[in-house]
Amino acid sequence: MPAIRFRYQTFEFPDSDIHVRTLRDTQQYYDTDNMAEKLGISSASWPMFGVIWDSSKILAHLMSDFDIAGKRILEVGCGIGLASLVLNHRSADITATDYHPEAERFMNENVRINNDQLIPFTRAGWGDLDDTLGEFDLIIGSDLLYERDHVELLAGFIDRHTSKSSEVIIVDPGRGNHSTFSKKMVSLNFSHTQSKPIHTDYLSLPFKGQLLYYRR
């Protein structure tokens, strides 16, 4: 198996620069112990966690000046976790989670590159009922609704990990599943609004998706 290749990038935010190591591209693959295969992650989707998508950039920019005071925050399906890295650099109470077996390793390396404190990380699936994450005041994520079958799992995961007064923010690129997801969230006593992101001049292409907000 060829050696895995990396890409190093710097993302500029109003008050800081965040440095990241990602996979060079989505052609990279490295699963020598077959852990991803055992978890049901196909070779085709294995590298998806390891690059930074436009939805992730939007979420990170949103978090660069978001009110974090007194909030316990979780990034779900974090992948490389650019938003988590931004929040961590701001000394937020941030925890990250992803199902991919390599996500934590990349997260720890990127924390090191930025000379910041280690981000608590839990590898968990949305259907796991025995994780130890606890409850959060704010849950964030980007490009999570890529499979219709995941709508119920994600909504249930969020419901189990939100406090009685909480917010959820998801950046959705428009894969066609957010309406079903929003209906499920409303059935779980969340209110729902959505809007277009503004000030996305840092993207190379127009963003066609939505910012999804839920609150209870």
MARBA-3410 file (N, C-alpha, C, O; in Angstrom, 1 decimal):
216
0.8,-1.2,0.0,0.0,0.0,0.0,0.9,1.2,0.0,1.8,1.3,0.8 ~ 0.7,2.2,-0.9,1.5,3.4,-1.0,1.4,4.2,0.3,0.4,4.1,1.1 ~ 2.5,5.0,0.6,2.5,5.8,1.8,1.4,6.9,1.7,1.2,7.4,0.6 ~ 0.7,7.2,2.8,-0.3,8.2,2.8,0.4,9.6,2.7,1.5,9.8,3.3 ~ -0.2,10.5,2.0,0.4,11.8,1.7,-0.5,12.9,2.3,-1.8,12.7,2.3
0.1,13.9,2.8,-0.6,15.0,3.6,-0.5,16.3,2.8,0.3,16.5,1.9 ~ -1.4,17.2,3.3,-1.4,18.5,2.8,-1.5,19.5,4.0,-2.2,19.2,5.0 ~ -0.7,20.5,4.0,-0.6,21.5,5.1,-1.2,22.8,4.6,-0.8,23.3,3.6 ~ -2.2,23.3,5.4,-2.9,24.6,5.0,-3.0,25.5,6.2,-2.9,25.1,7.4 ~ -3.1,26.8,5.9,-3.4,27.8,6.9,-4.7,28.5,6.6,-4.9,29.0,5.5
-5.7,28.5,7.5,-6.9,29.2,7.3,-6.9,30.5,8.2,-6.6,30.4,9.4 ~ -7.3,31.6,7.5,-7.3,32.9,8.2,-8.6,33.2,8.7,-9.6,33.2,8.0 ~ -8.7,33.7,10.0,-9.9,34.1,10.6,-9.6,35.5,11.2,-8.5,35.9,11.2 ~ -10.7,36.3,11.5,-10.5,37.7,11.9,-9.4,37.8,13.0,-8.6,38.8,13.0 ~ -9.3,36.9,14.0,-8.4,37.1,15.1,-7.3,36.1,15.2,-6.5,36.1,16.2
-7.2,35.2,14.3,-6.3,34.1,14.4,-6.1,33.4,13.1,-6.9,33.5,12.2 ~ -5.0,32.7,13.0,-4.7,31.7,11.9,-4.7,30.3,12.4,-4.1,30.1,13.5 ~ -5.3,29.4,11.7,-5.4,28.0,12.2,-4.7,27.2,11.1,-5.0,27.2,9.9 ~ -3.7,26.4,11.6,-2.9,25.5,10.7,-3.4,24.1,10.8,-3.7,23.6,11.9 ~ -3.5,23.4,9.7,-4.0,22.1,9.7,-3.2,21.2,8.8,-2.7,21.6,7.7
-3.2,19.9,9.2,-2.7,18.9,8.3,-3.9,18.0,7.9,-4.6,17.5,8.8 ~ -4.1,17.8,6.6,-5.2,17.0,6.1,-4.6,15.9,5.2,-3.4,15.9,5.0 ~ -5.5,15.1,4.7,-5.1,14.2,3.6,-4.8,15.1,2.4,-5.4,16.1,2.2 ~ -3.9,14.7,1.6,-3.6,15.5,0.4,-4.8,15.6,-0.5,-5.0,16.7,-1.1 ~ -5.6,14.5,-0.7,-6.8,14.5,-1.5,-7.6,13.3,-1.1,-7.2,12.5,-0.2
-8.7,13.1,-1.8,-9.6,12.0,-1.5,-9.2,10.7,-2.1,-9.9,9.7,-2.1 ~ -8.0,10.7,-2.7,-7.4,9.4,-3.2,-6.6,8.7,-2.2,-6.1,7.6,-2.4 ~ -6.4,9.3,-1.0,-5.5,8.7,0.0,-6.3,7.6,0.7,-7.5,7.7,0.9 ~ -5.6,6.5,1.2,-6.3,5.5,1.9,-5.2,4.7,2.7,-4.2,4.4,2.2 ~ -5.6,4.5,4.0,-4.6,3.8,4.9,-5.4,3.1,6.0,-5.8,3.7,7.0
-5.6,1.8,5.8,-6.4,1.1,6.8,-5.7,-0.3,7.0,-6.3,-1.3,6.8 ~ -4.5,-0.2,7.4,-3.7,-1.5,7.5,-4.2,-2.5,8.5,-4.0,-3.7,8.4 ~ -4.8,-2.0,9.6,-5.3,-2.9,10.6,-6.8,-3.3,10.4,-7.4,-4.0,11.1 ~ -7.3,-2.8,9.2,-8.7,-3.1,8.8,-9.8,-2.6,9.8,-10.9,-3.1,9.9 ~ -9.4,-1.6,10.6,-10.3,-1.1,11.6,-11.5,-0.4,11.0,-12.7,-0.6,11.4
-11.3,0.4,9.9,-12.4,1.1,9.2,-13.3,0.1,8.6,-14.5,0.2,8.6 ~ -12.7,-0.9,8.0,-13.5,-1.9,7.3,-14.4,-2.7,8.3,-15.5,-2.9,8.0 ~ -13.8,-2.9,9.5,-14.6,-3.6,10.6,-15.8,-2.7,11.0,-16.8,-3.2,11.5 ~ -15.6,-1.4,10.9,-16.6,-0.4,11.3,-17.7,-0.2,10.2,-18.6,0.6,10.4 ~ -17.4,-0.8,9.1,-18.3,-0.6,7.9,-18.1,0.6,7.1,-18.9,1.0,6.3
-16.8,1.2,7.2,-16.5,2.3,6.4,-15.8,1.8,5.1,-14.7,1.2,5.2 ~ -16.4,2.1,4.0,-15.9,1.5,2.7,-14.6,2.3,2.3,-14.4,3.4,2.7 ~ -13.9,1.6,1.4,-12.7,2.3,0.9,-13.0,3.5,0.1,-12.2,4.5,0.1 ~ -14.2,3.6,-0.5,-14.6,4.8,-1.3,-14.8,6.0,-0.4,-14.5,7.1,-0.8 ~ -15.4,5.7,0.8,-15.7,6.9,1.7,-14.6,7.1,2.8,-14.7,8.1,3.5
-13.7,6.2,2.9,-12.6,6.3,3.9,-12.0,7.7,4.0,-11.8,8.2,5.1 ~ -11.6,8.3,2.9,-10.8,9.5,2.9,-11.7,10.8,3.2,-11.1,11.9,3.4 ~ -13.0,10.6,3.2,-13.9,11.8,3.2,-13.7,12.6,4.5,-13.9,13.9,4.5 ~ -13.3,12.0,5.6,-13.1,12.7,6.9,-11.9,13.6,6.8,-11.8,14.6,7.5 ~ -11.0,13.3,5.9,-9.6,13.8,6.0,-9.3,15.0,5.2,-8.2,15.5,5.1
-10.3,15.6,4.5,-10.2,16.8,3.8,-11.2,17.8,4.3,-12.1,17.5,5.0 ~ -11.0,19.1,4.0,-11.9,20.1,4.5,-12.8,20.6,3.4,-12.3,21.1,2.4 ~ -14.1,20.5,3.7,-15.1,20.8,2.7,-15.6,22.3,3.0,-15.4,22.8,4.1 ~ -16.3,22.8,2.0,-16.8,24.2,2.2,-17.7,24.4,3.4,-17.7,25.4,4.1 ~ -18.5,23.4,3.6,-19.4,23.4,4.8,-18.6,23.6,6.1,-19.0,24.3,7.0
-17.5,22.9,6.2,-16.6,23.0,7.3,-16.0,24.4,7.5,-15.9,24.9,8.6 ~ -15.7,25.0,6.4,-15.1,26.3,6.4,-16.2,27.3,6.9,-15.9,28.2,7.7 ~ -17.4,27.2,6.5,-18.5,28.1,6.9,-18.7,27.9,8.4,-18.8,28.9,9.1 ~ -18.8,26.7,8.9,-19.0,26.4,10.3,-17.8,27.0,11.1,-18.1,27.7,12.2 ~ -16.6,26.9,10.7,-15.5,27.4,11.4,-15.5,28.9,11.5,-15.2,29.5,12.5
-15.9,29.6,10.3,-16.0,31.0,10.3,-17.1,31.5,11.3,-17.0,32.5,11.9 ~ -18.2,30.7,11.3,-19.3,31.1,12.2,-18.9,31.0,13.7,-19.3,31.8,14.5 ~ -18.0,30.0,14.0,-17.6,29.8,15.3,-16.5,30.8,15.7,-16.1,30.9,16.9 ~ -15.9,31.5,14.8,-14.7,32.3,15.1,-15.1,33.5,15.9,-14.3,34.1,16.6 ~ -16.4,33.9,15.9,-16.9,35.0,16.8,-18.2,34.7,17.5,-18.9,35.6,17.9
-18.5,33.4,17.6,-19.8,33.0,18.2,-19.7,33.1,19.7,-18.6,33.0,20.3 ~ -20.8,33.5,20.4,-20.8,33.6,21.8,-20.6,32.2,22.5,-21.5,31.4,22.4 ~ -19.5,32.0,23.1,-19.1,30.7,23.7,-19.2,30.8,25.2,-18.9,29.7,25.9 ~ -19.5,31.9,25.8,-19.4,32.1,27.3,-20.3,31.1,28.0,-21.5,31.1,27.8 ~ -19.7,30.3,28.9,-20.5,29.4,29.7,-21.1,28.2,29.0,-22.0,27.5,29.6
-20.7,27.9,27.7,-21.4,26.9,27.0,-20.4,25.7,26.8,-19.2,25.8,26.5 ~ -21.0,24.5,27.0,-20.3,23.3,26.7,-20.7,22.9,25.3,-21.9,22.7,25.0 ~ -19.7,22.7,24.4,-20.0,22.6,23.0,-19.5,21.3,22.5,-18.4,20.8,22.9 ~ -20.2,20.7,21.6,-19.8,19.4,20.9,-19.9,19.6,19.4,-20.9,20.0,18.9 ~ -18.8,19.2,18.7,-18.8,19.1,17.3,-19.0,17.7,16.9,-18.2,16.8,17.3
-20.1,17.4,16.2,-20.5,16.0,15.9,-20.1,15.7,14.4,-20.3,16.6,13.6 ~ -19.6,14.5,14.2,-19.1,14.2,12.8,-18.0,15.2,12.4,-18.0,15.7,11.3 ~ -17.0,15.4,13.3,-16.1,16.5,13.1,-15.1,16.3,11.9,-14.7,17.4,11.4 ~ -14.8,15.1,11.5,-13.8,15.0,10.5,-12.5,15.6,11.0,-12.0,15.3,12.0 ~ -11.9,16.5,10.2,-10.7,17.2,10.5,-11.0,18.1,11.7,-10.1,18.4,12.5
-12.2,18.6,11.8,-12.6,19.4,13.0,-12.1,20.9,13.0,-11.6,21.4,14.0 ~ -12.2,21.5,11.8,-11.7,22.9,11.7,-12.4,23.8,12.7,-11.8,24.6,13.4 ~ -13.7,23.6,12.8,-14.5,24.5,13.8,-14.0,24.2,15.2,-13.9,25.1,16.0 ~ -13.8,22.9,15.6,-13.3,22.6,16.9,-11.9,23.2,17.2,-11.7,23.7,18.3 ~ -11.1,23.3,16.2,-9.8,23.9,16.3,-9.9,25.4,16.5,-9.2,26.0,17.3
-10.8,26.0,15.8,-11.1,27.4,16.0,-11.6,27.7,17.4,-11.1,28.6,18.1 ~ -12.6,26.9,17.9,-13.1,27.1,19.2,-12.1,26.8,20.3,-12.0,27.5,21.3 ~ -11.3,25.8,20.1,-10.2,25.5,21.0,-9.2,26.6,21.2,-8.8,26.9,22.3 ~ -8.9,27.2,20.0,-8.0,28.3,20.0,-8.5,29.5,20.8,-7.8,30.4,21.3 ~ -9.9,29.6,20.9,-10.6,30.7,21.6,-10.8,30.2,23.1,-11.5,31.0,23.8
-10.3,29.1,23.5,-10.4,28.6,24.8,-11.8,28.2,25.2,-12.3,28.3,26.3 ~ -12.6,27.8,24.2,-14.0,27.3,24.4,-13.9,25.9,25.1,-12.9,25.2,25.0 ~ -15.1,25.6,25.7,-15.2,24.2,26.3,-15.8,23.3,25.1,-17.0,23.1,25.0 ~ -14.8,22.8,24.3,-15.2,22.1,23.1,-14.8,20.6,23.2,-13.7,20.3,23.7 ~ -15.7,19.8,22.8,-15.5,18.3,22.7,-15.8,17.9,21.3,-16.7,18.5,20.6
-15.1,17.0,20.7,-15.3,16.5,19.3,-15.6,15.0,19.3,-15.1,14.3,20.1 ~ -16.4,14.6,18.3,-16.7,13.2,18.1,-16.8,12.9,16.6,-17.3,13.7,15.8 ~ -16.4,11.7,16.3,-16.5,11.2,14.9,-16.5,9.7,15.0,-16.0,9.1,15.9 ~ -17.0,9.1,13.9,-17.0,7.6,13.9,-15.8,7.1,13.3,-15.4,5.9,13.5 ~ -15.1,7.9,12.5,-13.9,7.4,11.8,-12.7,7.2,12.7,-12.4,8.0,13.6
-12.0,6.0,12.5,-11.0,5.7,13.5,-9.7,6.5,13.4,-8.9,6.5,14.3 ~ -9.6,7.3,12.3,-8.4,8.2,12.2,-8.6,9.6,12.6,-7.7,10.4,12.7 ~ -9.9,10.0,12.9,-10.2,11.4,13.2,-9.5,11.9,14.4,-9.0,13.0,14.4 ~ -9.4,11.1,15.4,-8.7,11.6,16.7,-7.2,11.8,16.4,-6.7,12.8,16.9 ~ -6.6,11.0,15.7,-5.2,11.1,15.4,-4.9,12.4,14.7,-4.0,13.1,15.0
-5.7,12.7,13.7,-5.6,14.0,12.9,-5.9,15.2,13.8,-5.2,16.2,13.8 ~ -6.9,15.1,14.7,-7.2,16.2,15.6,-6.1,16.5,16.5,-5.7,17.6,16.7 ~ -5.5,15.4,17.1,-4.4,15.6,18.1,-3.2,16.3,17.4,-2.5,17.1,18.0 ~ -2.9,15.9,16.1,-1.8,16.5,15.4,-2.0,17.9,15.1,-1.1,18.7,15.2 ~ -3.3,18.3,14.7,-3.6,19.6,14.4,-3.6,20.5,15.6,-3.3,21.7,15.6
-4.0,20.0,16.8,-3.9,20.7,18.0,-2.4,21.0,18.3,-2.1,22.2,18.7 ~ -1.6,20.0,18.1,-0.1,20.2,18.4,0.4,21.3,17.5,1.2,22.2,17.9 ~ 0.0,21.3,16.2,0.6,22.3,15.2,0.2,23.7,15.7,1.0,24.6,15.4 ~ -1.0,23.8,16.3,-1.4,25.2,16.7,-1.0,25.5,18.1,-1.4,26.6,18.6 ~ -0.3,24.7,18.8,0.2,24.9,20.1,-0.9,25.2,21.1,-0.8,26.1,22.0
-2.0,24.4,21.0,-3.1,24.6,21.8,-3.3,23.3,22.8,-2.6,22.4,22.7 ~ -4.3,23.4,23.6,-4.6,22.3,24.6,-5.3,21.2,23.8,-6.1,21.4,22.9 ~ -5.1,20.0,24.3,-5.8,18.8,23.7,-7.3,19.0,23.8,-7.8,19.4,24.8 ~ -8.0,18.6,22.6,-9.4,18.6,22.6,-9.9,17.3,23.0,-9.6,16.3,22.4 ~ -10.8,17.2,24.0,-11.4,15.9,24.3,-12.1,15.3,23.1,-12.9,16.0,22.5
-11.9,14.1,22.9,-12.4,13.4,21.7,-13.0,12.0,22.1,-12.4,11.3,22.9 ~ -14.2,11.7,21.5,-14.8,10.4,21.7,-15.2,9.9,20.3,-15.9,10.5,19.6 ~ -14.7,8.7,20.0,-15.1,8.0,18.8,-16.4,7.3,19.1,-16.5,6.4,19.9 ~ -17.5,7.8,18.4,-18.8,7.3,18.7,-19.7,7.3,17.4,-19.5,8.2,16.6 ~ -20.6,6.3,17.3,-21.6,6.4,16.2,-22.8,7.0,16.7,-23.1,7.0,17.9
-23.7,7.5,15.8,-24.9,8.1,16.2,-25.9,7.2,16.9,-26.8,7.6,17.6 ~ -25.7,5.9,16.6,-26.6,4.9,17.2,-26.1,4.4,18.5,-26.8,3.6,19.1 ~ -24.9,4.8,18.9,-24.4,4.3,20.2,-25.2,4.8,21.4,-25.4,6.0,21.5 ~ -25.6,4.0,22.3,-26.4,4.4,23.4,-25.6,4.4,24.7,-26.1,4.7,25.8 ~ -24.3,4.0,24.6,-23.5,3.9,25.9,-22.3,4.7,25.9,-21.3,4.4,26.6
-22.2,5.8,25.0,-21.1,6.7,25.1,-21.2,7.5,26.4,-22.2,7.6,27.1 ~ -20.0,8.1,26.7,-20.0,8.9,28.0,-19.9,10.4,27.7,-19.3,11.1,28.5 ~ -20.4,10.9,26.6,-20.3,12.3,26.3,-21.0,13.2,27.2,-20.5,14.3,27.5 ~ -22.2,12.8,27.6,-23.0,13.7,28.5,-23.8,14.7,27.6,-24.1,14.5,26.5 ~ -24.2,15.8,28.3,-25.1,16.8,27.6,-24.3,18.1,27.3,-23.4,18.4,28.0
-24.8,18.8,26.3,-24.1,20.0,25.8,-25.2,21.1,25.6,-26.3,20.9,25.4 ~ -24.6,22.3,25.7,-25.5,23.5,25.5,-25.5,23.9,24.0,-26.5,24.5,23.6 ~ -24.5,23.5,23.3,-24.5,23.8,21.9,-23.8,22.6,21.1,-22.8,22.1,21.5 ~ -24.6,22.1,20.1,-24.0,21.1,19.2,-23.9,21.6,17.8,-24.8,22.2,17.3 ~ -22.8,21.4,17.2,-22.5,21.9,15.9,-22.1,20.8,15.0,-21.6,19.8,15.4
-22.2,21.0,13.7,-21.8,20.0,12.7,-21.9,20.6,11.3,-22.6,21.6,11.1 ~ -21.3,19.9,10.3,-21.3,20.4,8.9,-21.4,19.1,8.0,-20.7,18.1,8.2 ~ -22.3,19.3,7.0,-22.5,18.2,6.0,-22.7,16.9,6.7,-22.0,15.9,6.3 ~ -23.7,16.8,7.6,-24.0,15.6,8.3,-25.1,14.8,7.6,-25.3,13.6,7.9 ~ -25.9,15.4,6.8,-27.2,14.8,6.3,-27.0,14.3,4.9,-27.8,14.5,4.0
-25.9,13.4,4.7,-25.6,12.9,3.4,-26.3,11.6,3.1,-26.3,11.1,2.0 ~ -26.9,11.0,4.1,-27.7,9.7,3.9,-29.0,9.8,4.6,-29.1,10.2,5.7 ~ -30.1,9.6,3.8,-31.4,9.7,4.4,-31.6,8.7,5.6,-32.3,9.1,6.5 ~ -30.9,7.6,5.5,-31.1,6.6,6.6,-30.5,7.2,7.9,-30.8,6.6,9.0 ~ -29.6,8.2,7.9,-29.0,8.7,9.0,-29.8,9.8,9.8,-29.5,10.2,10.9
-30.9,10.2,9.2,-31.7,11.3,9.8,-32.2,10.9,11.2,-32.0,11.7,12.1 ~ -32.8,9.8,11.3,-33.3,9.3,12.6,-32.2,9.2,13.6,-32.3,9.5,14.8 ~ -31.0,8.6,13.2,-29.9,8.3,14.1,-29.3,9.6,14.6,-29.1,9.8,15.8 ~ -29.1,10.6,13.7,-28.5,11.9,14.1,-29.4,12.6,15.0,-29.0,13.2,16.0 ~ -30.7,12.7,14.7,-31.7,13.4,15.6,-31.7,12.8,16.9,-31.7,13.5,17.9
-31.7,11.5,17.0,-31.7,10.8,18.3,-30.4,11.0,19.1,-30.5,11.2,20.3 ~ -29.3,11.1,18.4,-28.0,11.3,19.0,-28.0,12.8,19.6,-27.6,12.9,20.8 ~ -28.5,13.7,18.9,-28.6,15.1,19.3,-29.5,15.2,20.5,-29.2,15.9,21.5 ~ -30.7,14.6,20.4,-31.6,14.6,21.5,-31.1,14.1,22.8,-31.3,14.6,23.9 ~ -30.3,13.0,22.7,-29.7,12.4,23.9,-28.6,13.3,24.5,-28.2,13.1,25.7
-28.0,14.2,23.7,-26.8,14.9,24.2,-27.0,16.4,24.3,-26.0,17.2,24.4 ~ -28.2,16.8,24.3,-28.5,18.3,24.5,-29.2,18.5,25.9,-30.0,17.6,26.3 ~ -28.8,19.6,26.5,-29.5,19.9,27.8,-30.9,20.5,27.5,-31.3,20.6,26.4 ~ -31.6,20.7,28.6,-33.0,21.2,28.4,-33.1,22.5,27.7,-34.0,22.8,27.0 ~ -32.0,23.4,27.8,-32.0,24.6,27.1,-30.7,24.6,26.2,-29.6,24.6,26.8
-30.9,24.4,24.9,-29.7,24.1,24.1,-29.9,24.7,22.7,-31.1,25.0,22.3 ~ -28.8,24.7,21.9,-28.8,25.2,20.5,-28.2,24.1,19.7,-27.3,23.4,20.2 ~ -28.6,24.0,18.4,-27.9,23.1,17.5,-27.7,23.9,16.2,-28.7,24.6,15.7 ~ -26.5,23.9,15.6,-26.3,24.6,14.4,-25.6,23.6,13.4,-24.6,23.0,13.7 ~ -26.2,23.4,12.2,-25.7,22.5,11.2,-25.6,23.2,9.9,-26.5,23.9,9.5
-24.4,23.1,9.3,-24.2,23.7,7.9,-24.5,22.6,7.0,-23.8,21.6,6.9 ~ -25.5,22.7,6.2,-26.0,21.7,5.2,-25.8,22.2,3.8,-26.3,23.2,3.4 ~ -25.0,21.5,3.0,-24.7,21.9,1.6,-25.9,21.7,0.6,-25.8,22.1,-0.5 ~ -27.0,21.0,1.1,-28.1,20.9,0.2,-28.2,19.5,-0.5,-28.3,19.4,-1.7 ~ -28.1,18.5,0.3,-28.2,17.1,-0.2,-29.6,16.6,-0.3,-29.8,15.5,-0.7
-30.6,17.4,0.2,-32.0,17.0,0.0,-32.6,16.3,1.2,-33.7,15.9,1.1 ~ -31.9,16.2,2.3,-32.4,15.5,3.5,-32.7,16.4,4.7,-33.2,16.0,5.7 ~ -32.5,17.7,4.5,-32.6,18.6,5.7,-34.1,18.8,6.1,-34.4,19.0,7.3 ~ -35.0,18.8,5.1,-36.4,18.9,5.5,-36.9,17.8,6.4,-37.6,18.0,7.4 ~ -36.6,16.6,6.0,-37.0,15.4,6.8,-36.3,15.5,8.2,-37.0,15.2,9.2
-35.1,15.9,8.2,-34.4,16.0,9.5,-35.0,17.1,10.4,-35.2,16.9,11.6 ~ -35.4,18.2,9.8,-36.0,19.3,10.6,-37.3,18.9,11.2,-37.6,19.2,12.3 ~ -38.1,18.2,10.4,-39.4,17.7,10.9,-39.2,16.7,12.1,-39.9,16.8,13.1 ~ -38.1,15.9,12.0,-37.8,15.0,13.2,-37.4,15.8,14.4,-37.8,15.5,15.5 ~ -36.6,16.9,14.2,-36.1,17.7,15.3,-37.3,18.4,15.9,-37.3,18.5,17.1
-38.2,18.9,15.1,-39.4,19.6,15.7,-40.2,18.6,16.5,-40.7,19.0,17.5 ~ -40.3,17.4,16.1,-41.0,16.4,16.9,-40.3,16.1,18.2,-40.9,15.5,19.1 ~ -39.1,16.5,18.3,-38.3,16.3,19.6,-38.3,17.6,20.4,-37.5,17.8,21.3 ~ -39.2,18.5,20.1,-39.4,19.7,20.8,-38.3,20.8,20.5,-38.0,21.6,21.4 ~ -37.7,20.8,19.4,-36.8,21.8,18.9,-37.6,22.8,18.0,-38.3,22.3,17.2
-37.3,24.1,18.2,-37.8,25.0,17.2,-36.8,25.0,16.0,-35.6,24.6,16.2 ~ -37.1,25.5,14.9,-36.3,25.4,13.7,-36.4,26.7,12.9,-37.4,27.2,12.6 ~ -35.2,27.2,12.5,-35.1,28.3,11.5,-33.9,27.9,10.6,-33.1,27.1,10.9 ~ -33.9,28.5,9.4,-32.7,28.4,8.5,-32.5,29.6,7.8,-33.4,30.5,7.6 ~ -31.3,29.8,7.3,-30.9,31.0,6.6,-29.7,30.7,5.7,-29.0,29.6,5.8
-29.4,31.6,4.8,-28.2,31.5,3.9,-27.0,32.1,4.6,-27.2,33.1,5.3 ~ -25.9,31.5,4.6,-24.7,32.1,5.2,-24.3,33.4,4.4,-24.5,33.4,3.2 ~ -23.8,34.3,5.1,-23.3,35.6,4.5,-21.8,35.6,4.6,-21.2,34.9,5.4 ~ -21.2,36.5,3.8,-19.8,36.8,3.8,-19.0,35.5,3.6,-18.2,35.0,4.5 ~ -19.2,34.9,2.5,-18.6,33.6,2.1,-17.5,33.8,1.0,-17.3,33.0,0.2
-16.9,35.0,1.0,-15.9,35.3,0.0,-14.7,34.5,0.1,-13.8,34.5,-0.8 ~ -14.5,33.8,1.2,-13.3,32.9,1.4,-13.5,31.6,0.6,-12.6,30.8,0.5 ~ -14.7,31.3,0.1,-15.0,30.1,-0.7,-14.7,30.4,-2.2,-14.9,31.5,-2.7 ~ -14.3,29.3,-2.9,-14.0,29.5,-4.3,-15.2,29.4,-5.2,-15.2,29.9,-6.3 ~ -16.3,28.8,-4.7,-17.5,28.6,-5.4,-18.7,29.1,-4.5,-18.6,29.0,-3.3
-19.8,29.5,-5.1,-21.0,29.9,-4.4,-21.5,28.7,-3.6,-21.5,27.6,-4.0 ~ -22.0,29.0,-2.3,-22.5,28.0,-1.5,-24.0,27.9,-1.7,-24.7,28.9,-1.5 ~ -24.5,26.7,-2.0,-25.9,26.5,-2.3,-26.7,26.0,-1.2,-28.0,25.8,-1.3 ~ -26.1,25.8,0.0,-26.8,25.2,1.1,-27.4,26.2,2.1,-27.6,27.3,1.7 ~ -27.6,25.7,3.3,-28.3,26.5,4.3,-27.6,26.3,5.7,-26.9,25.3,5.9
-27.8,27.3,6.5,-27.5,27.2,7.9,-28.8,26.7,8.6,-29.8,27.4,8.6 ~ -28.7,25.6,9.3,-29.9,25.1,10.0,-29.7,25.3,11.5,-28.7,24.9,12.1 ~ -30.7,26.0,12.1,-30.7,26.4,13.5,-31.8,25.6,14.3,-33.0,25.6,13.8 ~ -31.5,25.0,15.4,-32.5,24.4,16.2,-32.3,24.9,17.7,-31.2,25.0,18.1 ~ -33.4,25.0,18.4,-33.3,25.5,19.8,-34.4,24.9,20.6,-35.5,24.7,20.1
-34.1,24.7,21.9,-35.2,24.3,22.8,-34.7,24.8,24.2,-35.5,24.6,25.2
END
